[in-house]
Amino acid sequence: MSERAAPFHCPYCGDEDLCPHDSGHGAWECSSCNRAFQLKFLGLLARGVVRNEAEGDGI
C-alpha cells in the first residue's frame, strides 16, 4: 500500500467525508460520525494455502 492509498468510506458510518488525522500515518477522521480510525497494511496472503485447525492437519 502506498502513501497515496486512501479509504473510500468510513468503516463505521459509510460516509465519504474523510480527511487525514493528525495522529500519524494511515490515520483518518470522519466528519460525519466524528470518529478517527487508522489503516494498517498487514502483509500479503499466500494463495492456495488453506488452514483447517478443526481437523488438526498441523499446517
N, CA, C and O atoms as a Tripos MOL2 file, in Angstrom:
@<TRIPOS>MOLECULE
protein
  236   235    59     0     0
PROTEIN
NO_CHARGES

@<TRIPOS>ATOM
      1 N           0.8500   -1.1670    0.0000 N.3       1 MET1
      2 CA          0.0000    0.0000    0.0000 C.3       1 MET1
      3 C           0.8990    1.2350    0.0000 C.2       1 MET1
      4 O           1.8380    1.3220    0.7920 O.2       1 MET1
      5 N           0.6220    2.1560   -0.8570 N.am      2 SER2
      6 CA          1.4430    3.3530   -0.9320 C.3       2 SER2
      7 C           0.8970    4.4300   -0.0050 C.2       2 SER2
      8 O          -0.1820    4.2820    0.5690 O.2       2 SER2
      9 N           1.6570    5.5180    0.1360 N.am      3 GLU3
     10 CA          1.2140    6.6300    0.9580 C.3       3 GLU3
     11 C          -0.0550    7.2610    0.4100 C.2       3 GLU3
     12 O          -0.8280    7.8540    1.1620 O.2       3 GLU3
     13 N          -0.2770    7.1400   -0.8890 N.am      4 ARG4
     14 CA         -1.4210    7.7880   -1.5220 C.3       4 ARG4
     15 C          -2.7150    6.9980   -1.3990 C.2       4 ARG4
     16 O          -3.7860    7.5110   -1.7210 O.2       4 ARG4
     17 N          -2.6300    5.7780   -0.9470 N.am      5 ALA5
     18 CA         -3.8450    4.9770   -0.7980 C.3       5 ALA5
     19 C          -4.7180    5.5830    0.2950 C.2       5 ALA5
     20 O          -4.2420    5.8790    1.3900 O.2       5 ALA5
     21 N          -5.9710    5.7600   -0.0080 N.am      6 ALA6
     22 CA         -6.8900    6.3700    0.9400 C.3       6 ALA6
     23 C          -8.1840    5.5680    0.9780 C.2       6 ALA6
     24 O          -8.5840    4.9850   -0.0300 O.2       6 ALA6
     25 N          -8.8380    5.5350    2.1320 N.am      7 PRO7
     26 CA        -10.1250    4.8390    2.2090 C.3       7 PRO7
     27 C         -11.1870    5.6050    1.4190 C.2       7 PRO7
     28 O         -11.1350    6.8310    1.3170 O.2       7 PRO7
     29 N         -12.1370    4.8760    0.8700 N.am      8 PHE8
     30 CA        -13.2120    5.4980    0.1030 C.3       8 PHE8
     31 C         -14.3890    5.8840    0.9880 C.2       8 PHE8
     32 O         -15.1610    6.7810    0.6490 O.2       8 PHE8
     33 N         -14.5230    5.2070    2.1200 N.am      9 HIS9
     34 CA        -15.6430    5.4960    3.0160 C.3       9 HIS9
     35 C         -15.2660    5.1470    4.4550 C.2       9 HIS9
     36 O         -14.3260    4.3890    4.6960 O.2       9 HIS9
     37 N         -15.9950    5.6970    5.3850 N.am     10 CYS10
     38 CA        -15.7790    5.4290    6.8060 C.3      10 CYS10
     39 C         -16.2370    4.0090    7.1280 C.2      10 CYS10
     40 O         -17.3300    3.6170    6.7200 O.2      10 CYS10
     41 N         -15.4280    3.2260    7.8510 N.am     11 PRO11
     42 CA        -15.8440    1.8550    8.1880 C.3      11 PRO11
     43 C         -16.9740    1.8040    9.2240 C.2      11 PRO11
     44 O         -17.5680    0.7470    9.4360 O.2      11 PRO11
     45 N         -17.2700    2.9210    9.8600 N.am     12 TYR12
     46 CA        -18.3060    2.9530   10.8940 C.3      12 TYR12
     47 C         -19.6570    3.4120   10.3600 C.2      12 TYR12
     48 O         -20.6760    2.7750   10.6270 O.2      12 TYR12
     49 N         -19.6770    4.5170    9.6020 N.am     13 CYS13
     50 CA        -20.9570    5.0560    9.1470 C.3      13 CYS13
     51 C         -21.1370    4.9870    7.6320 C.2      13 CYS13
     52 O         -22.2510    5.1650    7.1390 O.2      13 CYS13
     53 N         -20.0610    4.7310    6.8840 N.am     14 GLY14
     54 CA        -20.1570    4.6120    5.4340 C.3      14 GLY14
     55 C         -20.0790    5.9290    4.6880 C.2      14 GLY14
     56 O         -20.1320    5.9340    3.4580 O.2      14 GLY14
     57 N         -19.9540    7.0450    5.3890 N.am     15 ASP15
     58 CA        -19.8760    8.3460    4.7320 C.3      15 ASP15
     59 C         -18.5290    8.5190    4.0350 C.2      15 ASP15
     60 O         -17.5500    7.8670    4.3960 O.2      15 ASP15
     61 N         -18.4850    9.3910    3.0450 N.am     16 GLU16
     62 CA        -17.2690    9.6140    2.2580 C.3      16 GLU16
     63 C         -16.5480   10.9040    2.6150 C.2      16 GLU16
     64 O         -15.5920   11.2790    1.9360 O.2      16 GLU16
     65 N         -16.9850   11.5960    3.6720 N.am     17 ASP17
     66 CA        -16.3820   12.8630    4.0730 C.3      17 ASP17
     67 C         -15.2100   12.6020    5.0230 C.2      17 ASP17
     68 O         -15.3320   12.7940    6.2330 O.2      17 ASP17
     69 N         -14.0770   12.1630    4.4710 N.am     18 LEU18
     70 CA        -12.9010   11.8030    5.2580 C.3      18 LEU18
     71 C         -11.7620   12.7800    5.0160 C.2      18 LEU18
     72 O         -11.6380   13.3450    3.9290 O.2      18 LEU18
     73 N         -10.9350   12.9740    6.0300 N.am     19 CYS19
     74 CA         -9.7220   13.7680    5.8710 C.3      19 CYS19
     75 C          -8.6420   13.1540    6.7620 C.2      19 CYS19
     76 O          -8.9590   12.4780    7.7410 O.2      19 CYS19
     77 N          -7.3630   13.3850    6.4280 N.am     20 PRO20
     78 CA         -6.2700   12.8250    7.2430 C.3      20 PRO20
     79 C          -6.3340   13.3380    8.6810 C.2      20 PRO20
     80 O          -6.6880   14.4900    8.9310 O.2      20 PRO20
     81 N          -5.9850   12.4580    9.6170 N.am     21 HIS21
     82 CA         -5.9720   12.7990   11.0440 C.3      21 HIS21
     83 C          -4.5350   13.1100   11.4430 C.2      21 HIS21
     84 O          -3.6020   12.5700   10.8480 O.2      21 HIS21
     85 N          -4.3440   13.9520   12.4200 N.am     22 ASP22
     86 CA         -3.0120   14.4120   12.8250 C.3      22 ASP22
     87 C          -2.2060   13.3860   13.6110 C.2      22 ASP22
     88 O          -1.0140   13.5960   13.8310 O.2      22 ASP22
     89 N          -2.8160   12.2830   14.0410 N.am     23 SER23
     90 CA         -2.1230   11.3600   14.9500 C.3      23 SER23
     91 C          -1.0630   10.4890   14.2790 C.2      23 SER23
     92 O          -0.2780    9.8550   14.9840 O.2      23 SER23
     93 N          -1.0070   10.4320   12.9520 N.am     24 GLY24
     94 CA          0.0570    9.6480   12.3380 C.3      24 GLY24
     95 C          -0.3020    9.1020   10.9770 C.2      24 GLY24
     96 O          -1.3620    9.3920   10.4230 O.2      24 GLY24
     97 N           0.6130    8.3020   10.4530 N.am     25 HIS25
     98 CA          0.4640    7.7220    9.1230 C.3      25 HIS25
     99 C          -0.7040    6.7450    9.0780 C.2      25 HIS25
    100 O          -0.8220    5.8660    9.9310 O.2      25 HIS25
    101 N          -1.5500    6.9020    8.0930 N.am     26 GLY26
    102 CA         -2.6690    5.9880    7.9300 C.3      26 GLY26
    103 C          -3.8720    6.3100    8.7830 C.2      26 GLY26
    104 O          -4.8340    5.5410    8.8010 O.2      26 GLY26
    105 N          -3.8470    7.4340    9.4960 N.am     27 ALA27
    106 CA         -4.9630    7.8060   10.3630 C.3      27 ALA27
    107 C          -5.9040    8.7490    9.6170 C.2      27 ALA27
    108 O          -5.4630    9.6680    8.9270 O.2      27 ALA27
    109 N          -7.1950    8.5080    9.7650 N.am     28 TRP28
    110 CA         -8.2260    9.2920    9.0840 C.3      28 TRP28
    111 C          -9.3120    9.6690   10.0650 C.2      28 TRP28
    112 O          -9.5180    8.9850   11.0680 O.2      28 TRP28
    113 N         -10.0040   10.7530    9.7810 N.am     29 GLU29
    114 CA        -11.1440   11.1390   10.5980 C.3      29 GLU29
    115 C         -12.3560   11.3660    9.7120 C.2      29 GLU29
    116 O         -12.2450   11.8400    8.5820 O.2      29 GLU29
    117 N         -13.5130   11.0150   10.2520 N.am     30 CYS30
    118 CA        -14.7770   11.1490    9.5400 C.3      30 CYS30
    119 C         -15.5360   12.3340   10.1250 C.2      30 CYS30
    120 O         -15.8210   12.3720   11.3220 O.2      30 CYS30
    121 N         -15.8560   13.2910    9.2770 N.am     31 SER31
    122 CA        -16.5840   14.4730    9.7370 C.3      31 SER31
    123 C         -18.0420   14.1620   10.0170 C.2      31 SER31
    124 O         -18.6990   14.8880   10.7630 O.2      31 SER31
    125 N         -18.5520   13.0990    9.4310 N.am     32 SER32
    126 CA        -19.9580   12.7580    9.5880 C.3      32 SER32
    127 C         -20.2580   12.1490   10.9580 C.2      32 SER32
    128 O         -21.1920   12.5880   11.6300 O.2      32 SER32
    129 N         -19.4810   11.1410   11.3880 N.am     33 CYS33
    130 CA        -19.7500   10.4750   12.6720 C.3      33 CYS33
    131 C         -18.7570   10.8790   13.7580 C.2      33 CYS33
    132 O         -18.8480   10.4030   14.8890 O.2      33 CYS33
    133 N         -17.8010   11.7630   13.4170 N.am     34 ASN34
    134 CA        -16.8410   12.2970   14.3900 C.3      34 ASN34
    135 C         -15.9580   11.1990   15.0010 C.2      34 ASN34
    136 O         -15.6400   11.2400   16.1900 O.2      34 ASN34
    137 N         -15.5690   10.2220   14.1800 N.am     35 ARG35
    138 CA        -14.6810    9.1490   14.6330 C.3      35 ARG35
    139 C         -13.3550    9.2450   13.9030 C.2      35 ARG35
    140 O         -13.2810    9.7470   12.7810 O.2      35 ARG35
    141 N         -12.3110    8.7590   14.5530 N.am     36 ALA36
    142 CA        -10.9920    8.6560   13.9300 C.3      36 ALA36
    143 C         -10.6110    7.1840   13.8820 C.2      36 ALA36
    144 O         -10.9140    6.4290   14.8060 O.2      36 ALA36
    145 N          -9.9460    6.7780   12.8080 N.am     37 PHE37
    146 CA         -9.5210    5.3880   12.6640 C.3      37 PHE37
    147 C          -8.1950    5.3550   11.9260 C.2      37 PHE37
    148 O          -7.7870    6.3450   11.3180 O.2      37 PHE37
    149 N          -7.5270    4.2140   11.9820 N.am     38 GLN38
    150 CA         -6.2230    4.0660   11.3610 C.3      38 GLN38
    151 C          -6.2010    2.8460   10.4570 C.2      38 GLN38
    152 O          -6.7550    1.8000   10.7950 O.2      38 GLN38
    153 N          -5.5590    2.9860    9.3120 N.am     39 LEU39
    154 CA         -5.3890    1.8810    8.3740 C.3      39 LEU39
    155 C          -3.9860    1.3140    8.5340 C.2      39 LEU39
    156 O          -3.0260    2.0510    8.7590 O.2      39 LEU39
    157 N          -3.8810   -0.0040    8.4140 N.am     40 LYS40
    158 CA         -2.5790   -0.6430    8.5610 C.3      40 LYS40
    159 C          -2.4810   -1.8110    7.5890 C.2      40 LYS40
    160 O          -3.3710   -2.6590    7.5450 O.2      40 LYS40
    161 N          -1.4150   -1.8570    6.8210 N.am     41 PHE41
    162 CA         -1.1470   -2.9570    5.9080 C.3      41 PHE41
    163 C          -0.5090   -4.0910    6.7060 C.2      41 PHE41
    164 O           0.5250   -3.8970    7.3450 O.2      41 PHE41
    165 N          -1.1210   -5.2710    6.6690 N.am     42 LEU42
    166 CA         -0.6220   -6.4010    7.4570 C.3      42 LEU42
    167 C           0.3450   -7.2870    6.7020 C.2      42 LEU42
    168 O           1.2330   -7.8820    7.3120 O.2      42 LEU42
    169 N           0.1990   -7.3900    5.3890 N.am     43 GLY43
    170 CA          1.0890   -8.2270    4.6050 C.3      43 GLY43
    171 C           0.3460   -8.9190    3.4860 C.2      43 GLY43
    172 O          -0.8620   -8.7420    3.3280 O.2      43 GLY43
    173 N           1.0610   -9.7000    2.7180 N.am     44 LEU44
    174 CA          0.4850  -10.4350    1.6010 C.3      44 LEU44
    175 C           0.0440  -11.8200    2.0580 C.2      44 LEU44
    176 O           0.6850  -12.4380    2.9070 O.2      44 LEU44
    177 N          -1.0330  -12.2870    1.4980 N.am     45 LEU45
    178 CA         -1.5430  -13.6190    1.8210 C.3      45 LEU45
    179 C          -1.0370  -14.6340    0.8040 C.2      45 LEU45
    180 O          -0.9160  -14.3270   -0.3820 O.2      45 LEU45
    181 N          -0.7470  -15.8220    1.2630 N.am     46 ALA46
    182 CA         -0.3270  -16.9020    0.3750 C.3      46 ALA46
    183 C          -1.5740  -17.5460   -0.2090 C.2      46 ALA46
    184 O          -2.3760  -18.1210    0.5270 O.2      46 ALA46
    185 N          -1.7430  -17.4590   -1.4960 N.am     47 ARG47
    186 CA         -2.9140  -18.0540   -2.1570 C.3      47 ARG47
    187 C          -2.7450  -19.5590   -2.2500 C.2      47 ARG47
    188 O          -1.6400  -20.0510   -2.4790 O.2      47 ARG47
    189 N          -3.8180  -20.2800   -2.0770 N.am     48 GLY48
    190 CA         -3.7930  -21.7270   -2.1950 C.3      48 GLY48
    191 C          -3.5180  -22.4530   -0.8850 C.2      48 GLY48
    192 O          -3.6580  -23.6740   -0.8140 O.2      48 GLY48
    193 N          -3.1310  -21.7210    0.1430 N.am     49 VAL49
    194 CA         -2.8790  -22.3400    1.4390 C.3      49 VAL49
    195 C          -4.1530  -22.2240    2.2610 C.2      49 VAL49
    196 O          -4.6250  -21.1210    2.5350 O.2      49 VAL49
    197 N          -4.7060  -23.3630    2.6530 N.am     50 VAL50
    198 CA         -5.9280  -23.3810    3.4460 C.3      50 VAL50
    199 C          -5.6030  -24.0420    4.7760 C.2      50 VAL50
    200 O          -5.1220  -25.1740    4.8170 O.2      50 VAL50
    201 N          -5.8660  -23.3320    5.8510 N.am     51 ARG51
    202 CA         -5.6090  -23.8780    7.1820 C.3      51 ARG51
    203 C          -6.9210  -24.3340    7.7870 C.2      51 ARG51
    204 O          -7.8810  -23.5700    7.8800 O.2      51 ARG51
    205 N          -6.9440  -25.5850    8.1930 N.am     52 ASN52
    206 CA         -8.1370  -26.1330    8.8240 C.3      52 ASN52
    207 C          -7.7300  -26.7040   10.1690 C.2      52 ASN52
    208 O          -7.3500  -27.8690   10.2790 O.2      52 ASN52
    209 N          -7.8160  -25.8640   11.1910 N.am     53 GLU53
    210 CA         -7.3750  -26.2750   12.5270 C.3      53 GLU53
    211 C          -8.3300  -27.2990   13.1500 C.2      53 GLU53
    212 O          -7.9260  -28.0490   14.0390 O.2      53 GLU53
    213 N          -9.5740  -27.3440   12.7040 N.am     54 ALA54
    214 CA        -10.5470  -28.2780   13.2740 C.3      54 ALA54
    215 C         -10.1550  -29.7240   12.9990 C.2      54 ALA54
    216 O         -10.4130  -30.6010   13.8240 O.2      54 ALA54
    217 N          -9.5370  -29.9820   11.8540 N.am     55 GLU55
    218 CA         -9.1280  -31.3440   11.5130 C.3      55 GLU55
    219 C          -7.7660  -31.6960   12.0750 C.2      55 GLU55
    220 O          -7.3750  -32.8630   12.0680 O.2      55 GLU55
    221 N          -7.0250  -30.6820   12.5710 N.am     56 GLY56
    222 CA         -5.7160  -30.9450   13.1660 C.3      56 GLY56
    223 C          -4.6770  -31.4030   12.1780 C.2      56 GLY56
    224 O          -3.8840  -32.2940   12.4810 O.2      56 GLY56
    225 N          -4.6640  -30.8000   10.9800 N.am     57 ASP57
    226 CA         -3.7030  -31.2280    9.9610 C.3      57 ASP57
    227 C          -2.3140  -30.6250   10.2030 C.2      57 ASP57
    228 O          -1.3640  -31.0180    9.5250 O.2      57 ASP57
    229 N          -2.1630  -29.6810   11.1490 N.am     58 GLY58
    230 CA         -0.8650  -29.1740   11.5260 C.3      58 GLY58
    231 C          -0.2430  -28.2060   10.5470 C.2      58 GLY58
    232 O           0.9470  -27.9140   10.6610 O.2      58 GLY58
    233 N          -0.9860  -27.7020    9.6020 N.am     59 ILE59
    234 CA         -0.4070  -26.7290    8.6540 C.3      59 ILE59
    235 C          -0.4290  -25.3670    9.2790 C.2      59 ILE59
    236 O           0.0090  -24.3970    8.6610 O.2      59 ILE59
@<TRIPOS>BOND
     1     1     2 1
     2     2     3 1
     3     3     4 2
     4     3     5 am
     5     5     6 1
     6     6     7 1
     7     7     8 2
     8     7     9 am
     9     9    10 1
    10    10    11 1
    11    11    12 2
    12    11    13 am
    13    13    14 1
    14    14    15 1
    15    15    16 2
    16    15    17 am
    17    17    18 1
    18    18    19 1
    19    19    20 2
    20    19    21 am
    21    21    22 1
    22    22    23 1
    23    23    24 2
    24    23    25 am
    25    25    26 1
    26    26    27 1
    27    27    28 2
    28    27    29 am
    29    29    30 1
    30    30    31 1
    31    31    32 2
    32    31    33 am
    33    33    34 1
    34    34    35 1
    35    35    36 2
    36    35    37 am
    37    37    38 1
    38    38    39 1
    39    39    40 2
    40    39    41 am
    41    41    42 1
    42    42    43 1
    43    43    44 2
    44    43    45 am
    45    45    46 1
    46    46    47 1
    47    47    48 2
    48    47    49 am
    49    49    50 1
    50    50    51 1
    51    51    52 2
    52    51    53 am
    53    53    54 1
    54    54    55 1
    55    55    56 2
    56    55    57 am
    57    57    58 1
    58    58    59 1
    59    59    60 2
    60    59    61 am
    61    61    62 1
    62    62    63 1
    63    63    64 2
    64    63    65 am
    65    65    66 1
    66    66    67 1
    67    67    68 2
    68    67    69 am
    69    69    70 1
    70    70    71 1
    71    71    72 2
    72    71    73 am
    73    73    74 1
    74    74    75 1
    75    75    76 2
    76    75    77 am
    77    77    78 1
    78    78    79 1
    79    79    80 2
    80    79    81 am
    81    81    82 1
    82    82    83 1
    83    83    84 2
    84    83    85 am
    85    85    86 1
    86    86    87 1
    87    87    88 2
    88    87    89 am
    89    89    90 1
    90    90    91 1
    91    91    92 2
    92    91    93 am
    93    93    94 1
    94    94    95 1
    95    95    96 2
    96    95    97 am
    97    97    98 1
    98    98    99 1
    99    99   100 2
   100    99   101 am
   101   101   102 1
   102   102   103 1
   103   103   104 2
   104   103   105 am
   105   105   106 1
   106   106   107 1
   107   107   108 2
   108   107   109 am
   109   109   110 1
   110   110   111 1
   111   111   112 2
   112   111   113 am
   113   113   114 1
   114   114   115 1
   115   115   116 2
   116   115   117 am
   117   117   118 1
   118   118   119 1
   119   119   120 2
   120   119   121 am
   121   121   122 1
   122   122   123 1
   123   123   124 2
   124   123   125 am
   125   125   126 1
   126   126   127 1
   127   127   128 2
   128   127   129 am
   129   129   130 1
   130   130   131 1
   131   131   132 2
   132   131   133 am
   133   133   134 1
   134   134   135 1
   135   135   136 2
   136   135   137 am
   137   137   138 1
   138   138   139 1
   139   139   140 2
   140   139   141 am
   141   141   142 1
   142   142   143 1
   143   143   144 2
   144   143   145 am
   145   145   146 1
   146   146   147 1
   147   147   148 2
   148   147   149 am
   149   149   150 1
   150   150   151 1
   151   151   152 2
   152   151   153 am
   153   153   154 1
   154   154   155 1
   155   155   156 2
   156   155   157 am
   157   157   158 1
   158   158   159 1
   159   159   160 2
   160   159   161 am
   161   161   162 1
   162   162   163 1
   163   163   164 2
   164   163   165 am
   165   165   166 1
   166   166   167 1
   167   167   168 2
   168   167   169 am
   169   169   170 1
   170   170   171 1
   171   171   172 2
   172   171   173 am
   173   173   174 1
   174   174   175 1
   175   175   176 2
   176   175   177 am
   177   177   178 1
   178   178   179 1
   179   179   180 2
   180   179   181 am
   181   181   182 1
   182   182   183 1
   183   183   184 2
   184   183   185 am
   185   185   186 1
   186   186   187 1
   187   187   188 2
   188   187   189 am
   189   189   190 1
   190   190   191 1
   191   191   192 2
   192   191   193 am
   193   193   194 1
   194   194   195 1
   195   195   196 2
   196   195   197 am
   197   197   198 1
   198   198   199 1
   199   199   200 2
   200   199   201 am
   201   201   202 1
   202   202   203 1
   203   203   204 2
   204   203   205 am
   205   205   206 1
   206   206   207 1
   207   207   208 2
   208   207   209 am
   209   209   210 1
   210   210   211 1
   211   211   212 2
   212   211   213 am
   213   213   214 1
   214   214   215 1
   215   215   216 2
   216   215   217 am
   217   217   218 1
   218   218   219 1
   219   219   220 2
   220   219   221 am
   221   221   222 1
   222   222   223 1
   223   223   224 2
   224   223   225 am
   225   225   226 1
   226   226   227 1
   227   227   228 2
   228   227   229 am
   229   229   230 1
   230   230   231 1
   231   231   232 2
   232   231   233 am
   233   233   234 1
   234   234   235 1
   235   235   236 2
@<TRIPOS>SUBSTRUCTURE
     1 MET1         2 RESIDUE 1 A MET
     2 SER2         6 RESIDUE 1 A SER
     3 GLU3        10 RESIDUE 1 A GLU
     4 ARG4        14 RESIDUE 1 A ARG
     5 ALA5        18 RESIDUE 1 A ALA
     6 ALA6        22 RESIDUE 1 A ALA
     7 PRO7        26 RESIDUE 1 A PRO
     8 PHE8        30 RESIDUE 1 A PHE
     9 HIS9        34 RESIDUE 1 A HIS
    10 CYS10       38 RESIDUE 1 A CYS
    11 PRO11       42 RESIDUE 1 A PRO
    12 TYR12       46 RESIDUE 1 A TYR
    13 CYS13       50 RESIDUE 1 A CYS
    14 GLY14       54 RESIDUE 1 A GLY
    15 ASP15       58 RESIDUE 1 A ASP
    16 GLU16       62 RESIDUE 1 A GLU
    17 ASP17       66 RESIDUE 1 A ASP
    18 LEU18       70 RESIDUE 1 A LEU
    19 CYS19       74 RESIDUE 1 A CYS
    20 PRO20       78 RESIDUE 1 A PRO
    21 HIS21       82 RESIDUE 1 A HIS
    22 ASP22       86 RESIDUE 1 A ASP
    23 SER23       90 RESIDUE 1 A SER
    24 GLY24       94 RESIDUE 1 A GLY
    25 HIS25       98 RESIDUE 1 A HIS
    26 GLY26      102 RESIDUE 1 A GLY
    27 ALA27      106 RESIDUE 1 A ALA
    28 TRP28      110 RESIDUE 1 A TRP
    29 GLU29      114 RESIDUE 1 A GLU
    30 CYS30      118 RESIDUE 1 A CYS
    31 SER31      122 RESIDUE 1 A SER
    32 SER32      126 RESIDUE 1 A SER
    33 CYS33      130 RESIDUE 1 A CYS
    34 ASN34      134 RESIDUE 1 A ASN
    35 ARG35      138 RESIDUE 1 A ARG
    36 ALA36      142 RESIDUE 1 A ALA
    37 PHE37      146 RESIDUE 1 A PHE
    38 GLN38      150 RESIDUE 1 A GLN
    39 LEU39      154 RESIDUE 1 A LEU
    40 LYS40      158 RESIDUE 1 A LYS
    41 PHE41      162 RESIDUE 1 A PHE
    42 LEU42      166 RESIDUE 1 A LEU
    43 GLY43      170 RESIDUE 1 A GLY
    44 LEU44      174 RESIDUE 1 A LEU
    45 LEU45      178 RESIDUE 1 A LEU
    46 ALA46      182 RESIDUE 1 A ALA
    47 ARG47      186 RESIDUE 1 A ARG
    48 GLY48      190 RESIDUE 1 A GLY
    49 VAL49      194 RESIDUE 1 A VAL
    50 VAL50      198 RESIDUE 1 A VAL
    51 ARG51      202 RESIDUE 1 A ARG
    52 ASN52      206 RESIDUE 1 A ASN
    53 GLU53      210 RESIDUE 1 A GLU
    54 ALA54      214 RESIDUE 1 A ALA
    55 GLU55      218 RESIDUE 1 A GLU
    56 GLY56      222 RESIDUE 1 A GLY
    57 ASP57      226 RESIDUE 1 A ASP
    58 GLY58      230 RESIDUE 1 A GLY
    59 ILE59      234 RESIDUE 1 A ILE
